[in-house]
Amino acid sequence: MSAVASSELTLDPRTRCDPFRYSHTRSAGKLSRYLSEMSRRAVPIDVCRRHLDSVRESIENGVPYLNVPFPREYIDVLDLYLHRSLTGALEPEEALKRAGEEWDRISERAGYEKQLEI
């Protein structure tokens, strides 16, 4: 799946299926066209290129799944406050503070000692 063989964009964003192929990271123009058609507004190629650069970095430097109790909750909280920061609903510092507070509550519920054992 991570082969460099193809230069074709084989994903269709409408399917929500993205197997993270290296070939996808070289298809900013095609991704821009797909997303523009789907959203009915222009999605600039440079935005797609930056996104695909981060996808490539994720392939090369994978982030392991959290192996602690409530892993999805930690990720959901991070996602929520990152979104609020990126949309301007919260300043980045405030979003980070609130995410940290939520993570502390999750950790308390899960049990710090149990997490250390794991």
C-alpha positions in Angstrom: 0.0 0.0 0.0 2.9 2.4 0.5 4.5 1.6 -2.8 5.8 4.5 -4.9 4.9 2.7 -8.1 1.9 4.7 -9.3 1.5 8.4 -9.8 -2.3 8.2 -10.1 -4.6 9.4 -7.3 -6.5 6.3 -6.6 -8.7 7.6 -3.8 -12.0 9.3 -4.2 -12.6 11.6 -1.2 -16.3 10.9 -1.4 -15.7 7.3 -0.3 -13.8 8.4 2.9 -11.4 5.6 2.0 -7.7 6.7 2.0 -5.2 3.9 2.4 -2.3 6.4 2.6 -0.4 5.4 -0.5 2.7 7.3 -1.4 1.3 7.9 -4.9 -1.5 10.0 -3.3 1.0 12.4 -1.9 2.0 13.4 -5.5 -1.5 14.2 -6.7 -2.3 17.6 -5.3 -3.9 18.7 -8.5 -6.2 15.8 -8.7 -7.2 16.1 -5.1 -7.9 19.8 -5.6 -10.2 19.0 -8.5 -12.0 16.2 -6.6 -12.5 18.4 -3.5 -13.6 21.4 -5.5 -16.2 19.3 -7.3 -17.4 17.7 -4.1 -17.6 21.0 -2.1 -18.7 23.2 -5.1 -16.0 25.7 -4.2 -12.4 26.1 -5.1 -9.9 24.2 -3.1 -6.4 25.6 -3.9 -3.7 23.2 -5.0 -1.2 24.6 -2.5 -3.7 23.7 0.4 -3.9 20.2 -1.0 -0.1 20.0 -1.4 0.4 21.0 2.3 -2.1 18.4 3.4 -0.6 15.7 1.2 2.9 16.6 2.5 1.6 15.9 6.1 0.1 12.6 4.9 3.5 11.6 3.5 5.2 12.5 6.8 2.6 10.4 8.6 3.4 7.4 6.4 7.1 7.9 7.0 6.8 8.7 10.7 3.7 6.8 11.8 2.0 7.8 15.0 1.3 4.7 17.1 -2.2 4.1 18.5 -2.4 5.0 22.1 -2.2 1.8 24.2 -3.9 3.1 27.3 -7.5 3.1 28.6 -9.8 5.4 26.7 -7.5 6.1 23.7 -10.3 7.3 21.5 -11.4 9.8 24.1 -8.0 11.4 24.2 -7.9 11.7 20.4 -11.5 13.1 20.3 -10.6 15.8 22.8 -7.5 16.7 20.9 -9.4 16.8 17.7 -12.2 19.0 19.2 -9.9 21.6 20.6 -7.6 21.6 17.5 -10.7 22.3 15.5 -11.8 25.1 17.8 -8.4 26.7 17.5 -8.2 26.4 13.7 -11.7 27.9 13.3 -10.9 30.8 15.6 -13.4 29.8 18.2 -10.6 29.7 20.7 -7.1 31.1 20.8 -4.5 28.3 20.5 -3.3 28.7 24.1 -6.8 28.4 25.5 -7.6 25.4 23.3 -4.4 23.7 24.5 -5.2 24.5 28.1 -8.7 23.1 27.8 -7.6 20.0 26.0 -5.0 19.4 28.8 -7.7 19.8 31.4 -9.9 17.3 29.6 -7.0 14.9 29.3 -6.4 15.2 33.0 -10.0 14.2 33.7 -9.8 11.2 31.4 -6.5 10.1 33.1 -8.1 10.5 36.5 -11.1 8.4 35.4 -8.8 5.7 33.9 -6.5 5.7 36.9 -2.9 7.1 36.6 -1.4 3.9 38.2 -3.3 1.6 35.8 -2.0 3.6 32.9 1.6 3.4 34.2 1.2 -0.3 34.6 0.1 -0.6 31.0 
